[in-house]
Amino acid sequence: MTRRLTWLGHATVLIELGRAALLTDPVLRPRVAHLRRRVPTPQPPPRVDAVLLSHLHRDHFDPRSLQLVDPAAPVVVPQGGAAALRRARREVHELAPGEALELAGARVHAVPAIHHGRRSPMSWLAGAVGYVVEASRRVYFAGDTERFEAMADLAPVDAALLPIWGWGPRLGAGHMGPDDAAQAVAALRPRLVVPIHWGTFLPIGLRTRDDHVLREPVRAFERRLNELAPDVLLGALAPGESVVLE
């Protein structure tokens, strides 16, 4: 029975639990919109049973990356998100927070996220969610979200995939930085936390000296984690690396 998490960069994680291989927010190209990947571009996973989209922002839902993923894999989207996949010719499931479905032997629960889901200022409005995947273990994928009090209600989880930054020198509303993410870990108390949404993309044209934003978030997160939840194992992965859940 496989119990492995592989971070492919940004918010893209291959969650392998039991028989299920679930891919979150696949962005598998060297450039998307105004962002350029500053780490090696990953190969699409050879097997994917389903894709979990947390929301429709371009650094989380990239139609051209989705084309690289097994065309038989269904896609799970937040409520209102199915319209964005009309041309994808895939099986699509919408889930609102509190709803769940079974995929390849895993139970996928949609959970709240505090993040606006509109793809662009004039486009359709869809929600934003996180997911708790439950099979031989429970894994929480937060997507993009602010920290919120009810996050503690998701416990117990064995692993938490938590965003700790973004893709530029500043964070806007609807995101967690290192301090908020460490406080979220203290509330959730997972056995393992894997920081995501950092160290992958920078805006085109950003000055080279600003590259420190690729490295500093995880250092700051580790410092705060040691203060707030020192008993939680930190799985600070490089893109392409995996950690096995015991």
N, C-alpha and C positions, 0 to 999 in steps of 0.2 A: 504494500500500500504506500503510494508516494505521498509525502507531506513536504512540499518544497515551494519556496517563494523565490522567484527570479525577477530582479529589477532590471528593466530594459531602458531606464532613463525616464525622467520627468514623472508622469503619473501612470506609466505603462508597467504593469506587473503581471507576470504569469503565475497564477495561483494553481498549484497542483495539490489536490486533496483527494485521496482515494483514487477513484477512476476519473475524476473530473479535472480538466485543464481549462481554466477560465482566464481570459485576458482582459485587463482593465485598460480603458482609455488609450487604445493603440495609436501612437504617433511614431511611425517607423521610417521617417524620411529625414534627410539631412537639413531640410528647410520646410517650415510651415508658416504661411502668412509672412510676418515681418521678423520671424525668429529663425536663427541659424543654430544648428546643433554644434556644440563645442566638444563633444565626445564622439567616439566611433558610432556609426549608424548600425543598429542591431539588425540581425536577420529575423524575419518573421518566424515565430515558433512553428515547428513541423506539424503539431497537432493542437487544435483549439476546439473545445466543445461548445464554447459560447463566449461572447464578448459582452462585457459590462461597461456601459457608458454612464459616467456620473452626471455629465451635463454636456451642452453642445458648443461650448467655447472652442475655438479653433485649435488650441493647444491640448485639447482633450478628445475632440471628435474631428478627425481628418479623413474625409471620404477616400482619398487616394491611398492612405495607409490601410484603411479597411479593406480595400481591394486586394491587398497582399495577404490577407488572412483567409484561411479555409472558407470557401464560399458556402459550405454547408453549415457553418457555425451560426446559430441564431444570435440576435443582438437584443440585449435588455437595455431599455432607455427609461428615463424619468417620464412621468405623466406629461403628455403633450409633445414628446420628442419623436414619435413615430413618423410625423410628416417630413422630418428632415432626412429620412431614409427611404423615401418613396422610390428613388432610382437605384437603390442598392440591390433590389431583388433578393432580399433575405427575409427570413422569418424574423419578425420583430415583436417583442413583448414590452408593453409599458407597465411600469410599476410605480405606484405612489408609496410614500413612506407608510410602513405598516403592512404592506402587501408582500407576498413571497411566491416563489414557484420552484419547482424541482427541475434541475438540469444535470444530466449525466451522473445521477446519484448524489448530488449536492443540493442542499436547500439554500436558496439565495433570497435573503431578506433585504428589501429596500428600507433604508433608515434616513432620518432627516439630515439635511445639510443646509447651512446658512450661507447661501451664495446665489447671486442672480443668474438665471439660466438663459437669458436672451442671447442668441448667437451673434447678432449685430444690432445696432440701434433701431433699425427699421424691420428686423426679421421677426418671425414667429416667437412667441414666448413659451418656453418649456421650463420645467422645474429642474432642480438639482437635488441629487440624493447621494448617499453613501450606500455601501452594501456590507452586510454580514454574511459570509459564506460559511456554511456549516456542513461538515461531513465528519471525517475522523477528528477534526479540530475545528475551532471557530476562529475565523479571520475577519477582521474589520478593515475595509478599504474606505477611507474617508472621502476620496475624491478631492474636491475643493470645498473648504468650509471655514467659517469662523469657529472658534471654540464656543460651545454652548453647554449649559448646565445639564441638560438631559443626556449628554454624551455618556455620563457615568452610568445611565440606565442600560447601556449596551453591554456592560460587563455581565458575566465573565467572558473574556476573549483570550485565546492563546496567543494571538499576534495582532498587532495594529499597524496598518500601513498609513502613516500620517504625513500630510504635507507640512513642510517646515519653511518653505519660501515660495518663490515664484519664478520669474524669468528675467528680472531686471534689477536695477539697484534699489527700487522702492516697492513696497507692498500696498495694494489698495484694500478697500473693504472686502470682506468675504474670504479672507485668507488667514492662515496662521503663520506667524513667524516662529523662531526657535523657542521663545519664552512661552507663548500660548500653547505650542505643541507639547512642550515639557509638562505644562499644567494639565493638558489633556491626558497625557500618559499617567500622571499622578491620580487622576480621577478614574481612568479605565483599569489601571493595574494589569496590563497584559504580561504574559511571561516574556514576550519579545516585542520590540518596536523596530520597524524598518522605516527610516525617514525617506520620503519621496518628494517630488515636486521641487527639486533643487539640483544645481550642478549640471544641468543639461543644455538649456537654451539661453541665448542672449540675443537681444535685439540687434539686427543688422546695423552696423555703424557705431555700436558702442565702443568707446575707446579701450584700447588694450589694457590700460592700467585699471580699468573697472572689472577685469576678469576675477578679482578677488571675490566677487559675489558668487562665483561658482564654488568656492571652497569654504568661505567663512560661515555660512548658515549651519552646516553640520557640526562645525567646531563649537559654535555657540549653543547649539542644541545639546551636544554632549555635556557641556559644562552645566547647563541648567538641569539636565536629566540626572546628573550625579548629585545635584543638590536636592531635587524634589522626589526622585524615584530611583535611588541608587540600586535597588534590588532588581530592576527591570533590565533585561539583557538588550543591549543596543546592537542591531544588525545594520551597521553603516556600510552599505554595499557600494561598489563601483558598478556602473552600468554593465549588465551582462553577468554579474555575479549572483550566486544563489545562497540561500540559507535553508537548512533542513529543520523542520519542526520536530522536536522530540516528542 
